[in-house]
Amino acid sequence: MDSPASCVESPAIPAIKQIRRMLHFSTEDLMEQVNDFTVFVEELKDYTWRLTNKESLFLECVLRFQKELAADVPFIHLVEEAEYCHKEVVAAVFNQTWLVKEGMRVQEEILAISFNEEEKIDG
C-alpha cells in the first residue's frame, strides 16, 4: 500500500503545470510574457530540495531555456525595432524620391512649353 507521503501532491506541481502551459504559447506570446515565465521558473527553483528526479530534470531544462529566453528577448526586440525604423526610413526615402522625380517632370513640361512658345514666336 502507498505511504501517506506518496499520495500527497508535490508542492511544485502548480508551478510545473503553469510552466508547461506557458511552453505551449507561441514564440511571440512567450517573449511578451518572459517575466511571468521567469517568476514561475523561480518558484519551481524554490522547491529544488523537494523535487523528484524527473522534476529536477525538468527544472534543469527549463532553467536553461529561461536563461536563453531572458538573454535573447531584449536583442530580438532591438532587432525588430531597428527593422521597423529601417522600413520607415526606406519608405520616406522612396516618397521623397518620387516627389523629386515628379518635380523634375513638371519642370520638363514647363521647359517644353516654353520652347514651344519660343518656336511659335520665332516661327
C-alpha distance (Angstrom), angle and dihedral (degrees) to the residues before:
residue distance angle dihedral
M1 . . .
D2 3.80 . .
S3 3.74 117.3 .
P4 3.81 116.1 -119.1
A5 3.81 90.4 -111.8
S6 3.82 92.6 59.3
C7 3.81 91.9 53.7
V8 3.78 93.6 55.5
E9 3.79 113.5 94.7
S10 3.78 115.1 -117.0
P11 3.82 111.8 -103.8
A12 3.81 87.5 -130.9
I13 3.83 93.6 62.5
P14 3.85 96.1 89.9
A15 3.82 91.2 52.4
I16 3.81 91.4 45.8
K17 3.80 91.2 50.0
Q18 3.80 91.3 49.4
I19 3.81 92.2 48.7
R20 3.81 91.8 47.9
R21 3.81 89.9 49.6
M22 3.80 90.7 51.4
L23 3.81 91.6 48.5
H24 3.81 87.3 64.8
F25 3.82 90.7 60.4
S26 3.78 120.0 105.6
T27 3.78 115.1 -96.5
E28 3.80 92.0 -106.3
D29 3.81 92.9 50.0
L30 3.79 92.0 48.2
M31 3.81 90.5 48.9
E32 3.80 89.5 53.1
Q33 3.80 90.9 50.1
V34 3.79 98.7 41.6
N35 3.82 91.0 123.4
D36 3.82 92.5 54.8
F37 3.80 89.7 46.1
T38 3.81 89.7 51.7
V39 3.81 91.0 51.2
F40 3.81 91.5 54.9
V41 3.81 92.0 46.0
E42 3.81 90.1 50.8
E43 3.80 89.5 48.3
L44 3.80 89.8 53.3
K45 3.80 89.8 46.2
D46 3.82 88.8 56.8
Y47 3.82 87.8 64.1
T48 3.82 93.8 52.1
W49 3.78 94.3 120.6
R50 3.84 91.6 53.1
L51 3.81 99.4 46.0
T52 3.77 125.2 113.9
N53 3.81 118.6 -126.9
K54 3.79 90.6 -98.1
E55 3.81 91.8 49.4
S56 3.82 90.7 47.1
L57 3.79 90.8 53.1
F58 3.80 89.5 49.1
L59 3.81 89.4 50.3
E60 3.82 91.7 51.2
C61 3.80 91.8 51.8
V62 3.79 93.5 44.8
L63 3.82 92.6 47.5
R64 3.80 90.9 52.8
F65 3.81 90.9 48.0
Q66 3.82 92.7 45.6
K67 3.82 92.3 51.7
E68 3.81 91.7 50.7
L69 3.79 91.8 44.5
A70 3.81 93.2 49.1
A71 3.81 90.8 47.9
D72 3.81 96.1 45.2
V73 3.81 101.5 42.6
P74 3.84 96.4 72.0
F75 3.81 90.4 47.6
I76 3.80 92.0 48.7
H77 3.81 90.8 49.5
L78 3.81 90.7 50.9
V79 3.80 91.7 50.0
E80 3.80 91.8 47.9
E81 3.81 90.6 48.7
A82 3.81 91.0 48.9
E83 3.81 89.7 49.1
Y84 3.81 90.6 51.4
C85 3.82 91.5 48.8
H86 3.81 90.3 47.5
K87 3.80 91.3 52.5
E88 3.80 90.5 49.0
V89 3.81 91.8 50.5
V90 3.81 92.6 46.8
A91 3.81 90.9 49.8
A92 3.81 90.8 48.9
V93 3.82 91.4 49.0
F94 3.82 91.7 49.2
N95 3.81 90.2 49.3
Q96 3.79 91.3 48.8
T97 3.82 90.6 47.6
W98 3.79 90.4 51.2
L99 3.82 90.5 50.8
V100 3.82 91.5 50.0
K101 3.82 91.5 48.8
E102 3.78 90.9 47.7
G103 3.81 89.8 50.2
M104 3.81 89.6 50.7
R105 3.82 90.9 51.1
V106 3.79 90.5 51.6
Q107 3.82 90.5 49.5
E108 3.83 90.4 49.2
E109 3.80 90.4 51.7
I110 3.81 91.3 48.8
L111 3.82 90.4 49.9
A112 3.81 91.4 47.5
I113 3.80 90.8 50.6
S114 3.82 90.3 47.8
F115 3.82 92.1 50.8
N116 3.80 91.2 47.4
E117 3.81 90.7 51.6
E118 3.82 90.9 48.4
E119 3.81 90.6 50.4
K120 3.81 90.5 50.5
I121 3.80 90.9 49.7
D122 3.82 93.2 45.3
G123 3.79 93.3 39.9
